[in-house]
Amino acid sequence: MELFSSYNLIIEGALILILSFWFNTLSRKTNIPSVLMLIVLGVILQYAVSALGNRLPDLFPALEILGIVGLIMIVLEAALELELRRDKVWPILKAMGVAVAGLLASAWVAALILEALVPGMSTASAWLYATPLSILSSAIIIPSVGGLPEAKKEFHIYESTFSDIAGIILFYFLAGQLNPAEAVGPAGFAGTLLLTVVVAIAASYLLILIFQGIRTQAKQFLLIAVLLLLYAIGKKLHLSSLIIILVFGLVIANMKLFFFGPLRRYLQPDRARQIYHELHIITLETAFVVRTFFFVVFGLTIVLSSLLSIKVLLISLLIIASIYIIRFGLLRIVFGSDIRPQLFIAPRGLITVLLFYAIPAEAKIETFEPGILLFIIIATSLIMTWAMIRDKKKPGTVLDGIEEEYDALDEAYDAEQEAEEE
């Protein structure tokens, strides 16, 4: 049976999206993250393809592209929701501190475990393998914390976003040290980071000023295309490109803050707010679609037999234990005793998979079992599910988030229009 003809692929893709929306409904009733259901769906499809006598094509290029686009959309989605106010400075700083400290401490301990238990694992390779395992998954966290109190929900959005960015920066810094000709010291790396921020701010102002002058209705995907282009060019120039996406989202979401003094006269508030309103909706929808296909494709690539190793189980459990012990200490220092369910909301996901496949060839260790990656992703997601159930608050889903954002954005937009008419 030919499964990969054009019309069959359209049918299969449409059914996967329909199932994904249904998984969100099921998630609200069972508290099981829809991401886990998508991974299981991918595994089932993998065995169904084999049972029908077909062979899967090489899915890594698709997985990599979906991961990169999904990462950009998820960070942009989060940035568009971050309101920069004086009363938000302290919560943002606390979330950033927990994210960075948790990343570094978890990577250090995981690297020690891998170096000790994986034959042939050098210190440099151990850090490269440990970093993806230490990054929180905003792809899982952001759509799962909608039912939490506002302060805790904001903390998780800030923390997971900063963890993504800091983790990617750390990973590529470590990867760059493998090539002495291209390696840069901390000072050079800080300079590159500063240059990225400057480029990001300049590009954000320029994009808003240009796009507010475009009168055609179909311009949001043009804006997304420009952002993808900036991200890809930034990666080619060894810049921390994700910062460009984050800064653009922050600038357009907080226009009154960034367009101050003489700059204010160049801003067309009504046009810029319309761009923000439409971009937010499209970003939510696009992030949902890309996230769906990423985790299904990931499920298609999983080798379940890799979970049957005692060594995989031992290494995975040690790393998982270290994740929650470190997180417990950090949250107690920052928040005192009110650390539930935040303590257990630490899943690994999209970034972990994406960076694992980006480990340079010279750092790869043949004796490292991919089952460790899969075990940690599944276990941390299940622990989060258990914690949300114990907290007696149903987590929000991607579908909930889209519906809520539609309502909130429509109300805000209508209010602004009425105020302008008055």
N, C-alpha and C positions, 0 to 999 in steps of 0.2 A: 504493500500500500504506500503510495507516494504522499508523504506528510508535508513536504517542503515545497510544493508548487505554490504559485502566487496566490491563488484563491484560498487554498488551504491555510496559508500563513495569515491571511486576512481574517479568516474565520477563527483560527486559533488565538490570534491577538485580541480580537473582539471578545471572545469568551473569557480570556484571562482578565481583561479589564472589568467585565461584568462580575466575574467571581470575586475580584478584588473589592468591588463595592459591597458585595454580599458579605465578604469577610469582615468588613468594617461593622456591619450590622451584627454579625455573630460575635465580634469582639466586644461590643457593648454589653452583650448578654453573658458572656463567659469570662471577660477580662483577660483573654488570651490575646497578646499582640497580633495584629493582622500580619505583621512581618513574618512571624513564625509560620502562619498558615500559608503564606506565599512560598516560603522555602520548602515546606512539606509538599505543596503543589508541584514545585519544580522537581523534587525527588520522585514523586509519583509519575510525572510526565517522562522523566528519564527512563524509568523501568517500563513504562507503556511503549515508548519508542522502541526499546530493545525487544519487547515481546512481539511487536509487529514486524520485526525483522529489519528495522531501519537503523542506520548509524547516525549519531549526532555529528553535525559539522563542528569545526573548531569554534567554540563560543567565546574564547578569551577576548578577541578584539571587540565583540559586542559588549561583553561584560565591562571591559575597560572604558569604552565610550559612555555607556550608560552610567557607570560609576562617576566619571568626571562631570557629565552634565547634571546628574543627580546631586552631586556635591554642590555645584554652583547654584542650582535652584534652591536647595535646602538652606544654604547660607544666606542667599538673597531673601528667601522667605522669612527667615529669622530676623535679618537686619531690618526689613520693612516693618517689623513689629516692635522694634526697640525704640522707645521714646526716650530721648535724652533730656532729662530735667534735673534740676539741682537735687531734688529728693531721690533721684535714681542713681546718683553718683556712687554712694556707699554700697548699695546692693550690687551694682555692676562690678565695683572693685572687689567685693567679697567673692562674687562668682568667678571673676578672673583669677584671683589668688588661689581658690580651691581647685580650679581647673588646671592651672599651670603646676602648682605644687603636687597635685594628685598625679598628673601626667609624668612628671620627672621622677617622683618617688616610686610609682608603679613600674615605670620602665627600668629603673635601676634594679629593683628587686627581681623583676621578671628576667632581666639580663643575667643576674647572678644564678637564678634557677636554671636557665637554659644553658649557660656556660658549664654548669656543674653536671647536668644530666644528659645533654645531647653530645654525643661523641663528635670531635672535630670542630666544635663551635668555638670560635675565637671571641674575644671581647667585643671587637668592632661588629662582627656579625650578630652577636647576641643582642647588642643594643638595637640593631636594625630590625631584628625579628621581634624584639620586645616592645618597640615603640608602637606599631599598629595595635598590639594587644592591650595597650594602655590608654587608647583614645576612646572617649565616650562617643556613642552613636547618636548624633542629632537626628538622623533619619528615623530612629526608633523612638527617641525620647520626646521630641517636639510634638508628634501627633498622639502621644500617649499620656500627657500630663494635663489635658484640658480640664479634667475634673478636680484637680487640686486647688487649694486656696490660691488667690492671685499672687501672693508673695512667693510661695513655693513654686508655682508655675513659672514665674519670671526667672527665679533662680536657675531652674533647670534649662530654660531656653538660653539664658546667658552662658551658663556653665558649659553646656554641650557645644555651643557655637565656638566659644573660646578654646575648648578642648580640641575641636576639629582643626582650627587654624594653628594653634600652638603645636599640635601633633604633626601636622604636615610640614610646618617650618622645621621642627626638630628632625624629622625623618630625612628631609632633603639636605639639611645641614650635615647630618651624619653620613649620608650617601656621598656627598661631595668630598668628604675627607678621605674616601677610599682612593681617589685619584690625586696624588701629590701635585700634579701640574695644575689642577683646578681647585684644589683645597684653599679655603680662606680661613683666616683666624677669626676669633670673636669680634675684633674691631672691624674687619672687612665685612663680616656678616651683618653686624649692626648697621654699617653704612648702607648695605644693600637693602636692609629692612626700612631704613629711613627714606631711601630713594623710592621704594615701593609706595610708602605712605604719601609722599609728595606727588608722585605720578597719579596715585589713586584720587587724591583730592582735586588735582587739576582736571583730570578726566571727568570726574563727577560734575564739577561746575560746567564744563564744556558740553557734556551730554545733555544736561538739563536745559541749558540755554539754547542749544540747537533744537532739541525735540519739542520744546514748548512753542517753537515757531513753525513746526510741521502741522499743516491743517488737515491732512488726510486721516481718515479714521483708522486704517490698518497700519499702525506703526509700532505696536507693542512688540511683535516678534522681530521687527527690525532693531529695536532697542536691545532685545535679548541677544540677537545675532552679534551686535556690536560688543556686548559684554563678553560673549563667548570668544570673540576675536581678541579682545584685550587680554582675556585670561590666557589663551593659547600663546599669544605673542610674549606675554610676561613670562610664561614658563620657558619659552625658547631663550629668553634673555636672563634666565636664572633669577627672576624676581619671585617674591612670595605673592603669587597672583591672586590667591583667595582674599587677600587684604583689599585688592581693588574692588572685588564684588561686595565685601562687607562695607567698605567706606561709601560706595555708591548708594547702597541701601540705606545707610545711616543718613547720608546727606539729603536724599529725596524724601525720607520719612521725617526729617527734622529741618525742613527748608527755612523756617523762620529763624532758627538758631544759626544756620550757616550763611544765609543771605542777610547780613547785617550792614548797617552804615551805608556807604555809597553803593554797595552791591545790591541793595534792596531794589533800586530803581530798574535793574536789569531783569528782575524776576516778574513773570506774569503769574500771580498766585493761582488764578482760576484754571489756567492751562496746565500749570505744573501739578496742581492737585488732581486734575483729571488724569494726567499721566500716572501719578502715584496710584490712584484708585484702580485704574484698568490694569496696571502692571501687577498690583498685588493679587488681583483675581487670577490673572493668567499664570503668575508664578505658583500660586497654590495648586492650580489644576495641573500644570506641567510637572511640578514636583511629585504629585501623586502618581501620574502616569509613569514617569521615569523610575520612581521608587518601586512601583509594581513590577515592571519588567526586569529591573536589576535583581531583585530578590528571587524572582522565578528563574531567571537565567543562572543565578548562583546555585539554586537548588538543582538545576540540570547538570551542574559541573561537580556536585558533591560525590565523593566516594565513601559510602557508608562503612565499608569494611575497615577504613582507617580508624574508626571509633572502637574497634574491638581489642586494641592493644592496652595491656596493663600499664605500659610506660606512658602512653598518651594520657591515660586516666590520671596517673600520678602527677605528671608535669602540669596537666590542666588544673587539677584540684589545688596544687600548691600555688599556682599563679592566681586562681580565683580567690583563694583564702587571703593572699597578700593584697589583692585589690580592695577587699572589704575591710581588712584590718587598717590599711592606710587611710581609706575613706572615713572610717569610724573616727580615727584620731583627728583628721582635719576638720570634720564637721563638728566634733565636740568642741574643738578650739574656737571655731567661728560662730557656731549657733548654740552652744551649750547642750541642753538635754533634748531640745526639740529637733530631732534629726530623723524622724520617721514620717513618711517612707523614703526621704531623700537618700538615706544610707544605702538602700537597696536598688535605687534607680541609677544603675551604672552599666547598661548593656553595651556590648560591642556589636558593630555591624558593618555598614557600607564602607566607612573609611578603613576599617581593619582589613577588609577583603581587598579593597583597591590598593592600599599600600603594600600588602603582602605580595601581590603580584608585581609590584614595582621595585622589589628588592633587586639591586644590580647583580648581574651574573657572577661577578667576582666575590660577592658576599654570600651567595647561596650555599647552603649546606644540605647535601643529599640525605643525611641522616635525620633531618628535621621532618617530623610527621605532620602533614597538613591537618590530620584529625584533631590536633591541639587547637588549631584555629576554629574549626567547626564546633568542637566541644565547648569552648569558652563562649562563643557567640550564642549557642543554644542555652547553655547553663545560665549566663547572666540575664538573658531575656526571660527565662522561666522564673528566676529569682525576683526580677522586677514584677512579673505578673503576680506572684505570690504576695509580694509586699503591697501591691495596689489592692488586692482582694482583702488582705488583713486590715488595710487602712479604711475599708468600707467606703471607698470612693471609686466609682467606675472611671477608668481612664477614658479620655477623649480619643477619638480616632481621626484619621485623615479626613473622612467624610464629615464628621462633626466640625472639624476645624474649618473646612471649606464653607459649610453652611453658616457657621457663626461669623466667619469673616465676611461673607456676602452680606449678612444682616447688618453687622457693625459698620462696614464700609458704606453700605447704602444709606444707613441712618446718618452717618457723619457727612456724607456727600450732600444729602438732601438738606441737612441743617445749614451747611455752608452756602448752598444755593439760595435758601430762604433768607439768610442773613445778608447776602449780597443784594438780593432784590429789595429788601427793606432799606 
